Amino acid sequence: MPFHVLAVDVIAGEAYVSVDYAHHVSPMALDDLLGSWRLDSADYDSNTAEFVNEKNQFVRVNLKGV
C-alpha cells in the first residue's frame, strides 16, 4: 500500500483510520479510496483496519501494541 496506517480512531461515533500518505496525515472513513486501496472495515476496539484494492487483494492491519 502507498501509505502507512497510524491509528484507528472514533470520531462522532464512526470508526476512522489515520494514514500517512506523502508525509500528510489524514483520516479515512469506510469506503474511502486512497492510492487504489479502499477502506473496507475499521474496528477501534480491536485496533484493526482492512483494505481491498481493485484486484480484490486484501490487507489487514493490526495495530495492537503500537
Backbone as a chain_set.jsonl record, in Angstrom:
{"seq": "MPFHVLAVDVIAGEAYVSVDYAHHVSPMALDDLLGSWRLDSADYDSNTAEFVNEKNQFVRVNLKGV", "coords": {"N": [[0.852, -1.163, 0.0], [0.462, 2.306, -0.619], [0.672, 3.944, 1.578], [0.982, 4.581, 5.139], [-0.536, 3.081, 7.898], [-1.594, 4.66, 10.766], [-3.295, 4.887, 13.024], [-6.366, 3.747, 14.515], [-9.313, 5.369, 14.966], [-12.127, 6.882, 16.685], [-14.539, 9.032, 15.606], [-17.111, 11.153, 16.23], [-18.672, 8.909, 16.771], [-18.16, 7.168, 14.678], [-15.927, 4.887, 13.062], [-12.656, 5.688, 12.056], [-9.659, 5.696, 10.107], [-6.438, 6.773, 10.582], [-4.039, 7.807, 8.329], [-0.742, 8.026, 6.915], [0.204, 9.575, 4.121], [2.328, 10.428, 1.64], [3.725, 12.083, 3.408], [1.685, 13.395, 4.732], [-0.809, 13.462, 7.067], [-3.982, 12.046, 7.252], [-7.512, 11.421, 7.816], [-9.309, 8.409, 7.061], [-12.461, 7.342, 6.084], [-14.902, 4.678, 6.18], [-15.116, 3.014, 3.067], [-13.685, 4.997, 1.744], [-11.277, 5.884, -0.755], [-7.793, 5.499, -1.4], [-4.939, 5.786, -3.174], [-5.671, 3.589, -4.815], [-6.581, 1.778, -2.931], [-9.244, 0.749, -0.889], [-10.881, 1.542, 2.112], [-12.184, -0.991, 3.843], [-13.076, -2.017, 6.285], [-13.043, -1.031, 9.743], [-12.048, -1.245, 13.085], [-12.207, -0.007, 16.171], [-12.029, -1.099, 18.768], [-10.596, -3.525, 18.475], [-8.457, -2.488, 17.224], [-7.909, -2.646, 14.451], [-7.739, -2.57, 10.845], [-9.073, -3.034, 7.599], [-8.285, -3.304, 4.208], [-9.027, -3.171, 0.682], [-8.229, -3.714, -2.753], [-8.634, -2.943, -6.324], [-8.057, -5.342, -7.503], [-9.08, -7.199, -5.883], [-7.435, -7.825, -3.738], [-6.602, -8.227, -0.366], [-5.717, -6.491, 2.607], [-4.97, -6.71, 5.955], [-4.568, -4.741, 8.739], [-3.14, -4.763, 11.856], [-2.94, -2.994, 14.703], [-2.292, -3.487, 17.324], [-0.444, -3.08, 20.294], [1.043, -1.013, 19.296]], "CA": [[0.0, 0.0, 0.0], [1.3, 3.5, -0.734], [0.525, 4.771, 2.776], [1.179, 3.888, 6.412], [-1.654, 3.197, 8.836], [-1.089, 5.166, 12.036], [-4.205, 4.682, 14.152], [-7.809, 3.598, 14.308], [-9.942, 6.33, 15.876], [-13.577, 7.06, 16.607], [-14.915, 10.44, 15.5], [-18.576, 11.262, 16.178], [-19.258, 7.583, 16.806], [-17.782, 6.391, 13.489], [-14.52, 4.492, 13.015], [-11.806, 6.277, 11.027], [-8.271, 5.252, 10.143], [-5.487, 7.839, 10.262], [-2.966, 7.292, 7.482], [0.295, 8.946, 6.45], [0.391, 9.424, 2.676], [3.173, 11.514, 1.126], [4.052, 12.931, 4.558], [0.494, 14.136, 5.138], [-1.705, 12.595, 7.834], [-5.393, 12.345, 7.038], [-8.411, 10.331, 8.2], [-10.084, 7.701, 6.042], [-13.719, 6.756, 6.541], [-15.257, 3.466, 5.434], [-15.316, 3.145, 1.622], [-12.783, 5.979, 1.144], [-10.209, 5.345, -1.597], [-6.504, 6.186, -1.372], [-3.952, 5.017, -3.912], [-6.376, 2.388, -5.299], [-7.0, 0.942, -1.801], [-10.48, 1.209, -0.25], [-11.049, 1.102, 3.495], [-13.317, -1.917, 3.855], [-13.587, -2.072, 7.652], [-12.177, -0.5, 10.792], [-12.567, -1.59, 14.399], [-11.444, 0.683, 17.207], [-11.812, -1.983, 19.916], [-9.518, -4.476, 18.177], [-7.385, -1.688, 16.622], [-7.612, -3.234, 13.151], [-8.332, -1.976, 9.649], [-8.952, -3.89, 6.428], [-8.312, -2.59, 2.937], [-9.141, -4.006, -0.511], [-7.991, -2.947, -3.977], [-9.464, -3.336, -7.468], [-7.728, -6.729, -7.847], [-9.622, -7.983, -4.768], [-6.395, -8.17, -2.78], [-6.955, -7.711, 0.946], [-4.67, -6.28, 3.606], [-5.493, -6.443, 7.287], [-3.556, -4.102, 9.57], [-3.411, -4.897, 13.286], [-2.088, -2.027, 15.381], [-2.128, -3.809, 18.739], [0.915, -2.933, 20.787], [1.721, 0.124, 18.678]], "C": [[0.905, 1.234, 0.0], [1.209, 4.436, 0.478], [0.762, 3.913, 4.004], [-0.024, 4.128, 7.307], [-1.08, 3.579, 10.198], [-1.976, 4.812, 13.219], [-5.612, 4.407, 13.659], [-8.47, 4.445, 15.385], [-11.457, 6.269, 15.736], [-13.845, 8.561, 16.634], [-16.418, 10.485, 15.311], [-19.235, 9.885, 16.068], [-18.924, 6.689, 15.631], [-16.293, 6.083, 13.517], [-13.834, 5.143, 11.814], [-10.401, 5.712, 11.188], [-7.397, 6.427, 9.739], [-4.339, 7.227, 9.489], [-1.994, 8.415, 7.126], [0.546, 8.623, 4.98], [1.146, 10.637, 2.179], [3.436, 12.556, 2.21], [2.901, 13.841, 4.976], [-0.445, 13.157, 5.842], [-3.151, 13.018, 7.587], [-6.244, 11.154, 7.458], [-9.075, 9.704, 6.977], [-11.325, 7.129, 6.708], [-13.97, 5.484, 5.734], [-15.604, 3.82, 3.994], [-14.504, 4.26, 0.975], [-11.691, 5.264, 0.361], [-8.947, 6.179, -1.44], [-5.499, 5.293, -2.08], [-4.465, 3.664, -4.369], [-6.769, 1.41, -4.191], [-8.219, 1.571, -1.136], [-10.511, 0.677, 1.181], [-12.332, 0.299, 3.582], [-13.922, -2.046, 5.252], [-12.55, -1.495, 8.604], [-12.837, -0.79, 12.129], [-11.665, -0.982, 15.465], [-11.095, -0.254, 18.356], [-10.669, -2.973, 19.68], [-8.316, -3.786, 17.522], [-6.928, -2.282, 15.287], [-8.315, -2.476, 12.026], [-8.106, -2.942, 8.495], [-9.156, -3.055, 5.17], [-8.424, -3.597, 1.805], [-8.862, -3.123, -1.728], [-8.821, -3.507, -5.125], [-9.179, -4.756, -7.945], [-8.247, -7.711, -6.794], [-8.54, -8.548, -3.855], [-6.745, -7.492, -1.463], [-5.709, -7.546, 1.8], [-5.36, -5.971, 4.918], [-4.341, -5.899, 8.125], [-4.004, -4.208, 11.015], [-2.428, -4.003, 14.025], [-1.934, -2.305, 16.874], [-0.666, -3.694, 19.133], [1.674, -1.783, 20.176], [1.567, 1.329, 19.554]], "O": [[1.998, 1.2, 0.564], [1.625, 5.592, 0.403], [0.748, 2.684, 3.933], [-0.477, 5.264, 7.452], [-0.19, 2.905, 10.718], [-1.478, 4.476, 14.294], [-5.994, 4.778, 12.549], [-8.216, 4.26, 16.576], [-11.991, 5.683, 14.793], [-13.436, 9.265, 17.557], [-16.946, 9.927, 14.349], [-20.229, 9.718, 15.361], [-19.37, 5.542, 15.595], [-15.489, 6.912, 13.944], [-14.366, 5.145, 10.704], [-10.008, 5.301, 12.279], [-7.591, 7.012, 8.674], [-3.732, 6.251, 9.929], [-2.368, 9.585, 7.047], [1.034, 7.545, 4.64], [0.655, 11.761, 2.287], [3.377, 13.759, 1.957], [3.122, 14.928, 5.51], [-0.827, 12.138, 5.267], [-3.496, 14.195, 7.698], [-5.772, 10.017, 7.462], [-9.363, 10.383, 5.992], [-11.245, 6.507, 7.768], [-13.315, 5.25, 4.718], [-16.299, 4.802, 3.734], [-14.614, 4.463, -0.234], [-11.235, 4.188, 0.747], [-9.008, 7.406, -1.356], [-5.237, 4.174, -1.641], [-3.729, 2.68, -4.304], [-7.246, 0.315, -4.487], [-8.234, 2.769, -0.854], [-10.207, -0.49, 1.428], [-13.428, 0.834, 3.417], [-15.139, -2.17, 5.393], [-11.354, -1.472, 8.316], [-14.044, -0.603, 12.288], [-10.516, -1.388, 15.637], [-9.976, -0.209, 18.868], [-9.868, -3.227, 20.58], [-7.283, -4.415, 17.293], [-5.732, -2.406, 15.023], [-9.343, -1.832, 12.233], [-7.065, -3.595, 8.422], [-10.062, -2.226, 5.081], [-7.976, -4.736, 1.934], [-9.207, -1.942, -1.743], [-9.615, -4.429, -4.934], [-9.963, -5.321, -8.707], [-7.904, -8.893, -6.806], [-8.708, -9.617, -3.269], [-7.137, -6.326, -1.442], [-4.774, -8.344, 1.73], [-6.219, -5.093, 4.995], [-3.277, -6.512, 8.212], [-5.11, -3.795, 11.364], [-1.219, -4.23, 13.976], [-1.484, -1.431, 17.614], [0.229, -4.143, 18.416], [2.845, -1.585, 20.499], [2.065, 2.404, 19.22]]}, "num_chains": 1, "name": "protein.A"}
